[in-house]
Amino acid sequence: MRISIYPLMILVVLTLAMTGDGRKYPTDDFISPVKHSLKLSGTFGELRSNHFHAGLDIKSEKGIAGDPVYAAYNGFVSRIKVEEYGYGNALYIEHPNGFTTLYAHLLHFSPEIEAYVKTQQYKQKSFEVNLYPDKGQFSFDQHEQIGNMGNTGSSGGAHLHFEIRHTEGQIPINPLLFGLPVADQKKPVIQQLMVYEFDASGNLLRTSVVTPRLQTNGNYILNQPLALSTEKIAFSLRTYDSQDGSTNQNGIYGLECKVDNEPSFAFVLDEISFETSRYINAHIDYEKKVEEGRYYHRCYPLEGNKLPIYFIGKEKGYIHINTDTTRHIDLAITDFMNNVSTLSFDIKRQLDFAPQLSDAPPCDMVAAPNEVNVLSKPGIQAVWTKGTFYEKTPVNLSVEKSDNLSTYSPYFTLSPAGVPVHYYYDINIEGLSVPKNLLDKAFIARCQKNEACVSVGGNWIGNNLHAEVRQMGTYTIMVDTIAPRITPIRFNEKMTGWQRMTFKISDNFEINDRGRDLLYKGYVDGEWILFSLDGKTGLLTHEFDEHIAPGEHRLMLKVIDDRGNEAVFEKSFTL
């Protein structure tokens, strides 16, 4: 076997696996935050939509919420956050060794914290709170229970999202670096290899996908050498890992590409700051993600990719081939427990194998990663700040007259849709067609093919409606005069002995980008009461407690959408 694989731990970890000042990670301080064996439904650095996963997703023992969650090390509560989406109920504990642990999607906090949070919610008159208790107000010893595993926030099932961060800077670190016990003797799975062919100037000519064949345990090959027509190529790899006792397709730990036994490109996933996490859209083949929902790790960096996780060889991940020489490629994928899978093959250049593509079609602008890019046509202007694009990108702006009576501008399409943008960018659409009595109801809508339009909000600057957006696509002006909907799910005029009342709130337009989600307020007999909102379901729930005494009462529930349309539910009830 030609391949000479040395684990990524040797090649890359020496340069990437330490913190910036050379500190190592203690492996004897932290314990598992659950008592049952660690089964993972998500790993650190796993590829997610617009971000790398910042921790471990730990499965519940029986697949339901309620498992006790324990402090992984001695420390004090430095932050408590409750939100409809995101991490849901989240607890941050700061430790004396310079690290902070995060426990997210909790069903409940410990009783003393639960009481404190509720007091603050009533004080602030808000379900969502972001609290920073005094140092030492809530302290926990290692092994002490801090709450219960749940499914709050943007969670798809009962689990604990567990992070370890540097306290200074709050940069997430791979928790497995701290010695947490995860049984794993499984080698990663290599699914597909994508080949990119470039011309001499670096313009992408074509791509192709090859499915490797598993030869022996962890060793993959191609059925035949790759014969390619261009002199410059690169690769990306679709792959996943799993652990013992679990079938989840989790993320890998590292990747290495060697060309003729020389390191060409590699990365390991030890630390990723929140400030750089969105560069995942440069790390992956974004077009494949948009079109097929599949994630491929690029084996070469795009120009605008600022992730600091890479080792890059002299060819910068690109491979040059000619007709005289066959080059040998070794790809190695590793998980954290150093289980390695390899893909080994040869490539050669064959001029008559495929014709060269013709010149790229004309475009309105070639956007550059390190420049401010502006594109205008009658009725619209788009402005991308420096660093918004990851590579030189041909951009088109097309204008299509709208016959839809619900729109107040043409449809403006910024393409290609499968191009990621890093920062929010500005679009300004002329709104002279919007009647004066509807100006405050107008918004910019993104209308994707075969999908309902979504609101991205908007505010008026002169005669132009302005919004900050984070996707290429089709935009137009619409108006919203329809109030949100309030649907009673669990409510009755007589609720004596009931533990809760529940409503579903919804709106006619989904909100995205800078648009504002629904606002809601609940009052009983004119006094504010706490409703919790599950952002996934739109269910608004009040748990009856000492704030509402037995007897007759009057409920008023108000819900307001992004354009100020208000719905009110008002009814009497007996508790």
C-alpha positions in Angstrom: 0.0 0.0 0.0 1.6 3.3 -1.1 -0.1 5.5 1.4 2.0 6.6 4.4 -0.5 8.0 6.8 0.6 9.7 9.9 -2.3 10.9 12.0 -3.2 14.5 11.8 -2.3 14.7 15.5 1.3 14.6 14.4 1.1 16.9 11.3 -1.2 19.6 12.5 -2.0 19.5 16.1 1.4 20.7 17.0 0.6 24.0 15.3 -3.1 24.2 15.8 -4.2 22.3 18.9 -2.9 24.7 21.5 -4.3 28.0 22.5 -2.7 31.2 21.1 -0.3 31.5 24.0 0.7 27.8 24.0 -1.5 26.7 26.9 -2.6 23.1 26.9 -6.0 21.7 28.0 -6.3 20.1 31.4 -7.6 16.5 31.1 -8.3 15.8 34.8 -10.5 18.8 35.8 -13.8 18.2 34.0 -16.2 15.3 34.3 -19.2 14.4 32.1 -22.2 16.6 32.8 -24.4 13.5 32.8 -24.2 10.3 34.8 -25.0 7.9 32.0 -22.5 7.0 29.3 -21.8 9.7 26.7 -23.6 9.1 23.5 -23.3 11.9 21.0 -25.8 13.2 18.5 -23.4 16.1 17.6 -19.7 16.7 17.8 -17.6 19.9 18.0 -17.0 21.5 14.7 -19.7 19.6 13.0 -21.0 21.3 9.8 -24.2 23.2 10.4 -26.1 25.8 8.6 -24.0 29.0 8.6 -21.9 27.9 11.6 -19.7 25.2 13.0 -21.2 23.3 16.0 -19.7 24.8 19.1 -19.9 21.9 21.5 -21.1 18.3 22.1 -24.8 17.3 21.8 -25.2 14.6 24.5 -28.2 12.2 24.1 -30.6 11.6 26.9 -30.5 8.2 28.4 -34.0 7.2 27.3 -34.7 9.6 24.5 -36.8 12.0 26.6 -36.3 15.2 28.5 -35.6 15.3 32.2 -32.2 13.7 32.7 -30.3 15.4 35.6 -27.4 17.7 34.4 -24.4 18.2 36.7 -21.7 20.8 37.0 -18.6 19.5 35.2 -16.3 21.3 37.6 -16.5 23.6 40.6 -17.5 27.2 39.7 -20.0 29.9 39.9 -22.9 30.9 37.6 -21.7 33.8 35.5 -24.6 34.0 33.1 -28.1 32.7 32.6 -29.9 33.2 29.3 -33.5 32.3 28.4 -34.5 32.7 24.7 -37.2 31.5 22.4 -34.7 30.2 19.8 -31.0 29.5 20.0 -29.9 27.8 23.2 -33.3 28.1 24.9 -32.6 27.8 28.7 -28.8 28.1 29.0 -26.5 28.2 32.1 -22.9 29.4 32.1 -20.6 28.4 34.9 -17.2 30.0 35.2 -14.4 27.8 36.7 -11.2 28.7 38.5 -9.0 27.0 35.8 -9.7 29.7 33.2 -12.6 28.0 31.4 -16.4 28.4 31.3 -18.9 25.6 30.7 -22.2 26.1 29.0 -25.3 23.9 29.4 -28.0 24.6 26.8 -31.6 23.5 25.9 -32.3 22.8 29.6 -35.9 21.9 30.6 -35.4 23.4 34.0 -32.7 25.1 36.0 -32.0 24.1 39.6 -34.8 25.3 42.0 -32.9 28.3 43.3 -31.9 29.5 39.8 -35.4 28.8 38.5 -36.8 31.1 41.2 -34.3 33.8 40.5 -34.9 33.7 36.7 -38.7 34.0 37.3 -38.3 37.0 39.6 -36.2 38.7 36.9 -38.6 37.9 34.2 -41.4 39.5 36.1 -39.2 42.5 37.0 -38.2 43.0 33.3 -41.7 42.0 32.1 -40.0 39.7 29.5 -39.8 35.9 29.0 -36.4 36.3 27.3 -33.8 37.4 29.7 -30.0 37.6 29.7 -28.8 37.7 33.3 -25.4 38.1 34.9 -25.7 37.2 38.6 -23.2 38.6 41.1 -20.0 36.5 41.4 -20.7 33.7 43.9 -24.5 34.3 44.0 -24.9 30.8 42.7 -22.0 28.4 43.1 -21.9 24.7 42.4 -19.5 21.9 43.3 -18.5 19.3 40.8 -21.2 16.6 40.5 -23.8 19.0 41.9 -27.1 19.1 39.9 -27.6 22.3 38.0 -30.8 21.5 36.0 -32.5 19.0 33.8 -31.9 18.1 30.1 -34.5 19.5 27.8 -35.5 20.5 24.3 -35.8 24.3 24.6 -34.7 26.8 22.0 -33.7 25.7 18.5 -33.4 22.0 19.5 -34.7 19.1 17.4 -35.0 16.6 20.4 -34.2 16.1 24.0 -30.5 16.5 24.5 -27.8 18.6 26.3 -25.7 21.0 24.3 -22.4 21.2 26.3 -19.6 23.6 25.6 -16.3 24.4 27.2 -15.0 27.9 26.4 -12.0 30.0 27.3 -13.5 32.4 29.9 -11.4 35.2 28.4 -12.9 35.8 24.9 -15.5 33.1 25.2 -13.9 31.0 22.4 -15.4 27.5 22.2 -13.0 24.6 22.5 -13.6 20.9 21.6 -14.7 19.4 24.9 -13.1 16.1 24.0 -9.7 17.8 24.5 -10.4 17.8 28.2 -10.6 14.0 28.5 -14.3 13.4 28.5 -14.9 9.6 28.1 -16.6 8.8 24.7 -16.3 5.2 23.5 -15.3 5.3 19.8 -13.7 2.6 17.8 -15.4 3.4 14.6 -13.5 4.8 11.6 -15.0 7.8 9.7 -16.9 7.1 6.6 -15.9 8.6 3.2 -18.9 9.1 1.1 -18.0 11.2 -2.0 -15.1 13.0 -3.6 -15.7 16.2 -5.5 -13.2 17.3 -8.2 -12.7 20.9 -9.3 -11.0 21.7 -12.5 -9.6 25.2 -13.1 -8.1 27.0 -16.1 -4.6 28.6 -15.8 -6.1 31.8 -14.4 -7.9 30.0 -11.6 -11.4 30.2 -13.1 -13.5 27.2 -12.3 -14.4 25.2 -15.4 -16.2 22.2 -14.1 -16.8 19.9 -11.2 -17.5 16.2 -11.0 -18.4 13.8 -8.1 -16.8 10.4 -7.6 -17.9 7.7 -5.2 -14.9 5.9 -3.6 -15.1 2.2 -2.9 -14.3 0.7 0.5 -11.5 -1.8 0.1 -10.7 -2.7 3.7 -11.7 -1.3 7.0 -11.2 2.4 6.7 -9.3 2.2 3.4 -11.0 3.6 0.3 -9.9 3.6 -3.3 -11.1 4.7 -6.7 -11.9 2.1 -9.3 -9.4 3.8 -11.7 -7.1 6.8 -11.8 -8.6 10.2 -12.4 -7.9 11.4 -16.0 -8.5 15.2 -16.1 -8.2 17.7 -18.9 -7.0 20.8 -16.9 -3.6 21.6 -15.4 -5.0 22.8 -12.1 -7.4 20.9 -9.8 -8.6 20.7 -6.2 -10.8 18.5 -4.1 -13.5 18.5 -1.5 -14.7 15.5 0.5 -18.1 14.5 1.9 -17.6 12.4 5.0 -18.9 11.8 8.5 -18.1 10.0 11.8 -20.0 8.1 14.4 -19.3 6.7 17.8 -19.9 3.4 19.5 -23.5 2.7 20.3 -24.8 5.5 18.0 -25.9 5.7 14.4 -25.8 9.5 14.2 -23.7 10.9 11.3 -21.6 13.3 13.3 -18.7 15.6 12.2 -15.1 14.6 11.7 -12.2 15.9 13.8 -9.6 16.5 11.0 -8.7 16.1 7.4 -5.3 15.8 5.7 -4.5 15.9 2.0 -1.0 14.8 0.7 0.3 15.1 -2.8 3.2 12.8 -3.7 3.6 12.2 0.0 4.0 16.0 0.7 1.5 17.8 2.9 -0.8 20.0 0.8 -3.7 20.9 3.1 -5.0 19.9 6.5 -7.2 21.1 9.4 -8.2 20.0 12.8 -11.3 21.2 14.8 -10.0 22.2 18.2 -11.2 25.8 18.6 -13.5 28.0 16.5 -14.5 31.5 17.6 -18.0 32.7 17.1 -16.6 35.6 15.1 -15.2 33.2 12.5 -17.8 30.5 12.6 -19.7 31.8 9.6 -16.7 31.2 7.4 -18.0 27.6 7.3 -19.7 28.9 4.1 -16.3 29.3 2.6 -15.0 26.0 4.1 -17.8 23.9 2.5 -19.0 23.7 -1.1 -21.9 26.1 -0.5 -23.6 25.4 -3.8 -23.9 21.7 -3.0 -25.3 22.6 0.4 -28.0 24.8 -1.2 -28.9 22.5 -4.1 -28.6 19.1 -2.4 -28.3 19.7 1.4 -25.0 17.9 1.4 -21.8 19.2 3.1 -18.4 18.8 1.5 -15.2 19.9 3.2 -13.0 21.8 0.8 -9.4 20.7 0.6 -8.2 24.1 -0.4 -9.0 27.6 1.0 -11.0 30.2 -0.8 -9.4 33.7 -1.0 -11.8 35.2 1.5 -11.7 32.4 4.0 -10.3 33.7 7.3 -10.6 30.6 9.4 -7.3 30.0 11.4 -7.7 26.2 11.5 -5.7 25.3 8.3 -2.3 24.0 7.4 -1.6 25.0 3.8 1.2 23.7 1.7 3.2 25.4 -1.0 0.6 24.7 -3.6 -2.2 26.1 -1.3 -4.3 23.0 -1.6 -4.3 23.2 -5.4 -2.7 20.5 -7.5 -0.9 21.0 -10.8 -0.8 18.2 -13.3 0.8 17.7 -16.7 0.8 15.0 -19.4 4.2 13.6 -18.4 3.7 12.8 -14.7 1.1 10.9 -12.7 0.6 12.4 -9.2 -0.5 10.5 -6.2 -3.1 11.7 -3.7 -3.6 10.6 -0.1 -6.6 11.8 1.8 -6.9 11.0 5.5 -9.9 11.6 7.7 -9.7 11.3 11.5 -12.0 11.4 14.5 -10.9 12.6 17.9 -10.0 9.1 19.0 -7.5 8.8 16.2 -9.6 6.4 14.1 -8.4 7.1 10.6 -9.9 6.4 7.2 -7.9 7.0 4.0 -8.6 7.5 0.3 -5.7 6.9 -2.1 -5.6 7.4 -5.8 -3.6 8.7 -8.8 -4.4 11.6 -11.1 -3.1 12.4 -14.5 -3.7 14.9 -17.3 -5.3 13.8 -20.6 -5.8 16.6 -23.0 -8.3 14.9 -25.2 -10.3 13.6 -22.3 -12.8 16.4 -22.3 -13.1 19.7 -24.2 -12.4 23.0 -22.5 -15.5 25.0 -21.6 -16.1 28.3 -23.5 -15.5 31.6 -21.9 -17.8 32.5 -18.9 -21.0 34.3 -19.9 -21.1 38.0 -19.4 -22.2 39.4 -16.0 -23.0 42.7 -14.5 -20.1 42.7 -12.1 -17.3 40.5 -10.9 -17.4 41.0 -7.1 -14.0 40.8 -5.4 -13.5 39.5 -1.8 -11.4 42.4 -0.6 -13.3 45.3 -2.1 -16.5 47.2 -1.6 -18.9 46.1 -4.4 -21.8 48.1 -5.7 -24.4 47.2 -8.3 -27.2 49.5 -9.4 -30.0 49.4 -11.9 -33.1 51.7 -12.1 -35.1 51.1 -9.0 -32.5 49.3 -6.9 -29.0 49.5 -5.5 -27.1 46.7 -3.7 -23.9 47.4 -1.7 -21.6 44.6 -0.4 -18.9 45.6 2.2 -15.3 44.4 2.0 -15.1 40.8 2.9 -18.7 39.9 2.0 -17.7 37.5 -0.8 -15.2 34.6 -0.3 -13.9 34.5 -3.9 -14.2 36.4 -7.2 -17.8 36.1 -8.0 -19.7 37.0 -11.3 -22.9 38.7 -10.1 -26.0 39.5 -12.2 -28.9 41.7 -11.3 -32.0 41.0 -13.4 -35.3 43.0 -13.3 -38.6 41.5 -14.0 -41.9 43.4 -14.1 -44.4 42.2 -11.6 -48.1 41.6 -12.5 -48.7 40.6 -8.9 -51.1 43.1 -7.3 -49.5 42.4 -3.9 -46.1 43.7 -4.9 -45.1 47.4 -5.2 -41.9 47.1 -7.2 -40.5 44.8 -9.9 -38.8 41.6 -8.9 -35.0 42.2 -8.6 -32.9 39.0 -8.7 -29.3 39.0 -7.4 -27.7 35.9 -8.7 -26.3 33.3 -8.5 -28.5 32.3 -5.6 -26.0 29.5 -4.6 -23.3 32.0 -3.6 -22.7 32.7 0.1 -22.2 36.1 1.6 -20.5 36.6 4.9 -21.8 40.0 6.1 -25.2 41.6 5.9 -25.3 43.8 2.8 -27.6 46.7 1.9 -30.3 46.7 -0.7 -32.4 49.8 -1.5 -35.5 49.5 -3.6 -37.4 52.5 -4.9 -40.9 52.6 -3.4 -42.7 55.4 -5.2 -45.5 53.0 -6.0 -46.4 52.4 -2.4 -49.5 54.4 -1.4 -48.9 56.9 1.3 -51.4 55.2 3.7 -49.4 52.0 3.4 -45.8 53.3 3.8 -45.6 52.0 7.4 -46.8 48.6 6.3 -44.3 48.1 3.4 -41.4 45.7 3.7 -38.8 44.1 1.5 -39.6 40.5 0.7 -37.3 37.7 -0.5 -39.3 35.4 -2.8 -37.6 32.1 -3.6 -38.8 29.8 -6.3 -41.6 27.5 -5.2 -41.5 29.0 -1.7 -43.6 31.6 0.1 -42.1 35.1 0.3 -40.4 36.0 3.6 -40.1 39.4 5.1 -36.6 40.8 5.7 -38.0 44.0 7.3 -37.2 47.4 6.0 -37.1 51.1 6.8 -37.6 54.1 4.6 -34.6 56.3 3.5 -36.2 59.0 1.4 -38.2 57.3 -1.3 -36.2 54.1 -1.0 -37.0 51.1 1.2 -33.8 49.8 2.8 -33.0 46.5 4.3 -29.9 44.5 5.4 -30.0 41.0 4.0 -27.7 37.9 4.1 -28.7 36.0 1.0 -28.6 36.4 -2.7 -32.0 36.0 -4.2 -35.1 37.7 -5.6 -36.4 40.8 -3.8 -39.4 43.1 -4.1 -41.6 45.4 -2.0 -44.8 44.1 -0.4 -47.1 45.3 2.3 -48.5 43.6 5.3 -51.8 44.8 6.8 -52.9 41.6 8.3 -52.7 41.1 12.1 -51.1 38.0 13.6 -53.3 35.1 14.6 -53.9 34.0 18.2 -55.4 30.5 18.5 -56.5 29.1 21.9 -55.0 25.6 22.4 -55.7 25.1 26.1 -58.1 27.7 27.4 -61.5 27.7 28.9 -63.8 30.0 30.8 -63.5 27.6 33.7 -60.0 26.4 34.4 -60.2 25.5 38.1 -57.5 23.0 38.9 -55.7 23.6 35.6 -51.9 23.9 35.6 -51.5 26.0 32.5 -53.1 27.8 29.5 -51.6 27.6 26.0 -52.1 29.6 22.8 -50.6 29.3 19.4 -49.4 32.6 17.7 -48.5 32.9 14.1 -48.3 35.4 11.3 -48.9 35.5 7.6 -45.2 36.2 6.7 -42.1 34.4 8.0 -39.4 36.7 9.2 -35.7 36.5 8.3 -32.5 38.5 8.3 -33.1 41.8 10.2 -36.9 41.5 10.3 -38.4 41.4 13.8 -40.2 38.4 15.3 -43.6 38.7 16.9 -43.9 40.6 20.1 -46.3 39.4 22.7 -47.6 40.6 26.1 -50.1 38.9 28.4 -52.1 40.6 31.2 -54.5 39.3 33.8 -56.6 41.9 35.5 -54.3 44.5 34.0 -51.1 43.0 35.5 -48.4 41.6 33.3 -48.0 37.8 33.5 -45.3 35.5 32.3 -45.9 33.6 29.0 -43.1 31.4 27.6 -42.8 31.0 23.9 -41.5 27.9 22.1 -40.1 29.4 18.9 -40.2 26.0 17.1 -44.0 25.6 17.5 -45.3 29.1 18.2 -46.9 27.8 21.4 -47.3 30.5 24.1 -47.8 29.0 27.6 -48.5 30.4 31.0 -47.9 28.1 34.0 -50.4 29.1 36.8 -48.7 30.0 40.0 -49.0 32.5 42.9 -49.4 35.4 40.5 -53.0 34.5 39.8 -55.2 33.7 42.7 -58.3 31.4 42.5 -61.4 33.3 41.3 -62.6 35.2 38.3 -60.1 37.0 36.1 -59.8 38.8 32.8 -57.1 37.8 30.3 -55.8 40.1 27.6 -53.1 38.8 25.2 -51.6 41.1 22.6 -49.4 40.1 19.7 -47.7 42.6 17.3 -45.9 41.7 14.1 -43.0 43.4 12.3 -45.1 46.0 10.6 -47.1 47.0 13.7 -50.2 44.9 13.0 -51.8 44.0 16.3 -54.0 41.1 17.4 -55.8 41.0 20.8 -57.4 38.1 22.6 -59.5 39.1 25.5 -61.7 36.9 27.6 -62.7 36.2 31.2 -61.9 32.9 33.0 -62.2 31.3 36.4 -59.3 29.7 38.1 
